[in-house]
Amino acid sequence: MNRRTIVVVVGLVLVAAIAAAVLYQPQPEQTQKTTASEKPIATAEPIANQQALERFHSPTFGPADAPVTIVEFFDPSCEACRAFYPVVKQILAEYPGQVRLVLRYTLFHQGSEEVSRILETARLQNIYEPVLEAVLEVQPAWHDDPTVAKAWEAAEAAGLDLTKAREDMQSERINAILEKDMQDVQTIGVMGTPSFFVNGRKLTQFGAKPLLRLVQESLRNAEQ
């Protein structure tokens, strides 16, 4: 190969390399403004059994007249539910008065039923939120323990009257709440936790950002 040929070949290689670099260079993410008239994000779909989403007996956070309602099918023994709790709490804090949360018990894991009963006795004692946060904080210590002893300890430390709680745990009221929630779980077809519904639309793209986007979209729709 003569010198001229070598120069031509090297030049072609350099051109190809430059072209490839330009072609495959990562493009900056574009910020797209969403207006109320645009097509909804593809992270949600409406469900047919709307009346099975909310029940009057469910624990709620936020005002009853909030324009956006998040319904969470929640298992207190579920690690993902524990991880999502601060996410949902932050959404409520960012949109005070505009978003409320409804919790539905979903008894899929070991210990779920007993801890759900503990939470309901805490609601009777008007300390639901501190007990909820306490048992979630120590969840790794009890979710594999059939006695859920650490959950009881955490609930007591959060202010739960254990004597009264043990008396109320098997009440007809709490039995009815858990039974109805599990009936609705089957009716709606909830297969895993947490499962979120925002204003009746199921979140189909799991994650904190898709949930926030769906809440924001629902707020925009409510303002129309």
Backbone torsions as a table, in degrees:
resi	resn	phi	psi	omega
1	MET	NA	125.3	-179.2
2	ASN	-79.8	173.6	-174.7
3	ARG	-63.7	-39.0	-178.8
4	ARG	-63.2	-42.2	179.1
5	THR	-61.6	-41.1	180.0
6	ILE	-61.9	-43.2	179.6
7	VAL	-60.9	-44.0	179.9
8	VAL	-61.8	-46.0	-179.1
9	VAL	-61.5	-45.8	179.5
10	VAL	-61.2	-40.7	179.4
11	GLY	-62.5	-42.3	178.6
12	LEU	-63.3	-40.4	178.9
13	VAL	-62.4	-42.5	179.6
14	LEU	-63.7	-42.8	178.3
15	VAL	-60.9	-43.7	179.4
16	ALA	-62.7	-40.3	-179.9
17	ALA	-65.1	-42.5	179.1
18	ILE	-64.3	-42.4	179.7
19	ALA	-62.4	-41.6	179.6
20	ALA	-65.2	-38.5	-179.7
21	ALA	-64.4	-41.2	178.9
22	VAL	-66.8	-43.6	-176.4
23	LEU	-63.3	-41.4	-173.5
24	TYR	-101.5	10.2	178.3
25	GLN	-66.4	130.0	179.2
26	PRO	-59.6	133.6	179.5
27	GLN	-90.4	141.1	177.9
28	PRO	-62.9	143.3	-179.6
29	GLU	-68.5	128.4	-178.7
30	GLN	-86.1	138.8	176.4
31	THR	-89.2	120.9	-175.9
32	GLN	-110.6	121.7	178.3
33	LYS	-79.4	132.8	-178.9
34	THR	-106.0	129.6	176.5
35	THR	-110.2	167.1	-176.6
36	ALA	-63.8	-23.2	-177.0
37	SER	-85.4	-9.3	-177.4
38	GLU	-77.0	164.5	179.9
39	LYS	-66.1	136.0	-179.6
40	PRO	-60.7	151.8	178.7
41	ILE	-65.2	149.3	-174.8
42	ALA	-88.6	53.2	179.1
43	THR	-120.9	6.7	-175.1
44	ALA	-150.5	158.7	175.2
45	GLU	-148.6	143.1	179.0
46	PRO	-70.1	151.7	177.0
47	ILE	-110.5	158.0	-175.8
48	ALA	-78.1	-33.8	-173.0
49	ASN	-95.7	65.2	-175.5
50	GLN	-61.6	-39.4	-175.8
51	GLN	-68.3	-17.1	178.1
52	ALA	-84.0	-4.5	-178.4
53	LEU	-75.6	-47.3	-175.1
54	GLU	-116.3	141.2	174.3
55	ARG	-131.6	149.5	-176.1
56	PHE	-64.2	-22.1	-174.9
57	HIS	-84.0	-6.5	-170.0
58	SER	-77.7	145.4	172.5
59	PRO	-66.0	137.9	-177.8
60	THR	-133.4	154.2	174.7
61	PHE	-128.0	130.4	-179.1
62	GLY	102.4	165.7	-174.8
63	PRO	-70.8	146.6	-178.6
64	ALA	-63.7	-27.1	-177.6
65	ASP	-96.9	17.0	177.8
66	ALA	-61.4	139.3	-178.4
67	PRO	-69.3	-18.8	-179.6
68	VAL	-125.0	130.8	178.2
69	THR	-120.8	124.3	171.9
70	ILE	-97.0	122.4	172.5
71	VAL	-104.7	122.7	179.6
72	GLU	-115.5	121.1	170.8
73	PHE	-82.7	112.0	-159.1
74	PHE	-124.2	132.2	175.5
75	ASP	-117.5	114.8	-176.0
76	PRO	-62.8	-16.7	179.0
77	SER	-95.1	2.2	-177.5
78	CYS	-87.8	126.1	-178.3
79	GLU	-64.9	-36.1	179.4
80	ALA	-68.1	-35.5	176.6
81	CYS	-63.2	-40.9	177.1
82	ARG	-61.6	-42.5	-179.0
83	ALA	-67.4	-32.7	-177.6
84	PHE	-82.7	-16.6	-176.3
85	TYR	-55.7	-49.8	178.6
86	PRO	-65.1	-27.3	176.9
87	VAL	-64.5	-49.6	-179.4
88	VAL	-65.7	-40.0	179.1
89	LYS	-61.1	-38.7	178.7
90	GLN	-66.9	-38.5	177.2
91	ILE	-61.9	-43.5	178.2
92	LEU	-62.3	-38.4	-179.6
93	ALA	-69.6	-34.2	-179.0
94	GLU	-74.4	-26.1	-178.0
95	TYR	-126.6	62.8	-178.0
96	PRO	-63.7	134.3	-179.9
97	GLY	81.0	-11.1	-176.7
98	GLN	-107.8	-20.9	-176.8
99	VAL	-130.8	138.2	172.3
100	ARG	-128.2	157.6	-178.5
101	LEU	-118.4	134.3	175.0
102	VAL	-118.4	125.1	179.6
103	LEU	-99.9	132.0	174.6
104	ARG	-118.0	128.7	-177.1
105	TYR	-74.6	134.4	-179.5
106	THR	-130.1	105.6	-168.1
107	LEU	-94.4	76.1	-177.2
108	PHE	-100.5	-27.5	-171.1
109	HIS	-110.0	163.1	175.9
110	GLN	-60.8	134.6	179.3
111	GLY	86.4	-10.9	-175.4
112	SER	-61.0	-44.8	-175.8
113	GLU	-65.8	-46.1	-177.3
114	GLU	-65.0	-40.8	179.9
115	VAL	-69.9	-34.6	174.6
116	SER	-62.3	-37.7	176.6
117	ARG	-67.1	-38.5	175.3
118	ILE	-59.4	-44.9	-179.4
119	LEU	-62.1	-39.7	179.8
120	GLU	-69.0	-34.8	174.5
121	THR	-67.4	-33.2	175.7
122	ALA	-65.2	-36.0	177.8
123	ARG	-65.0	-37.5	176.5
124	LEU	-63.7	-28.4	179.3
125	GLN	-95.2	8.0	176.7
126	ASN	62.3	33.6	176.1
127	ILE	-133.2	38.9	-174.6
128	TYR	-61.0	-52.3	-173.6
129	GLU	-63.4	-47.1	178.9
130	PRO	-63.1	-34.2	177.9
131	VAL	-71.4	-40.6	176.6
132	LEU	-57.4	-48.5	-178.6
133	GLU	-65.8	-35.4	-179.4
134	ALA	-67.3	-45.2	-177.4
135	VAL	-72.5	-31.3	176.4
136	LEU	-69.5	-36.6	-179.2
137	GLU	-60.9	-38.1	-177.5
138	VAL	-101.4	15.0	-176.7
139	GLN	-51.6	-41.5	179.6
140	PRO	-58.4	-22.7	-178.0
141	ALA	-85.2	-13.7	-176.4
142	TRP	-126.6	-15.3	-169.5
143	HIS	-69.8	-15.0	173.8
144	ASP	-103.5	6.4	-177.5
145	ASP	-104.9	115.9	-178.6
146	PRO	-61.8	-20.8	179.0
147	THR	-88.0	-10.8	-176.2
148	VAL	41.9	41.1	-174.8
149	ALA	-59.4	-41.4	-178.5
150	LYS	-67.1	-29.0	176.2
151	ALA	-67.2	-41.2	176.4
152	TRP	-61.9	-43.6	-179.6
153	GLU	-62.7	-43.5	-179.8
154	ALA	-65.3	-39.9	179.2
155	ALA	-63.8	-41.3	178.7
156	GLU	-64.6	-42.7	178.9
157	ALA	-62.5	-27.9	178.9
158	ALA	-83.4	-1.5	175.0
159	GLY	113.2	4.4	-178.0
160	LEU	-72.8	132.6	173.4
161	ASP	-79.2	104.5	-172.8
162	LEU	-67.0	-37.1	179.9
163	THR	-61.1	-48.6	179.1
164	LYS	-66.0	-39.1	-178.9
165	ALA	-62.2	-43.5	-179.5
166	ARG	-66.5	-29.9	176.1
167	GLU	-69.6	-35.2	-174.1
168	ASP	-90.2	-15.1	-171.1
169	MET	-56.0	-38.5	-176.4
170	GLN	-101.0	22.6	-178.9
171	SER	-67.0	156.7	178.5
172	GLU	-61.9	-34.4	179.7
173	ARG	-60.9	-49.9	-178.3
174	ILE	-69.3	-38.7	175.6
175	ASN	-56.8	-43.7	-177.3
176	ALA	-66.9	-38.9	179.7
177	ILE	-62.7	-49.1	-177.5
178	LEU	-67.4	-37.9	179.5
179	GLU	-65.2	-45.6	-179.4
180	LYS	-65.9	-39.9	179.1
181	ASP	-61.5	-42.8	-179.7
182	MET	-71.2	-29.5	173.0
183	GLN	-63.6	-42.8	179.9
184	ASP	-69.8	-32.8	174.1
185	VAL	-56.8	-45.1	-179.7
186	GLN	-71.3	-39.5	-179.0
187	THR	-62.2	-44.5	-177.9
188	ILE	-78.2	-27.8	-179.8
189	GLY	89.0	34.9	177.5
190	VAL	-69.7	125.3	-176.4
191	MET	-109.6	-16.0	-178.6
192	GLY	-154.9	166.6	-179.2
193	THR	-127.4	148.6	-5.5
194	PRO	-77.7	145.8	171.9
195	SER	-115.6	130.0	-174.3
196	PHE	-114.1	142.4	173.1
197	PHE	-131.9	128.4	-178.6
198	VAL	-117.6	115.5	-175.4
199	ASN	49.0	43.3	175.0
200	GLY	84.6	0.4	-179.3
201	ARG	-106.4	130.2	-178.7
202	LYS	-78.6	132.3	174.1
203	LEU	-74.6	117.5	-175.7
204	THR	-103.3	-14.6	176.8
205	GLN	-109.5	103.1	-171.3
206	PHE	-69.7	134.0	176.7
207	GLY	151.3	160.8	-178.5
208	ALA	-67.5	-43.1	-178.4
209	LYS	-67.0	-44.4	176.0
210	PRO	-60.4	-36.7	178.2
211	LEU	-64.1	-45.9	178.9
212	LEU	-62.5	-42.1	179.7
213	ARG	-62.5	-39.4	179.9
214	LEU	-67.2	-38.7	176.0
215	VAL	-62.5	-46.1	-179.6
216	GLN	-63.2	-40.9	177.7
217	GLU	-63.9	-40.8	179.5
218	SER	-65.9	-35.4	175.9
219	LEU	-64.7	-43.3	178.4
220	ARG	-62.4	-42.1	179.5
221	ASN	-64.0	-37.0	-179.2
222	ALA	-68.7	-23.5	-178.7
223	GLU	-83.8	-10.2	-178.2
224	GLN	-69.1	NA	NA
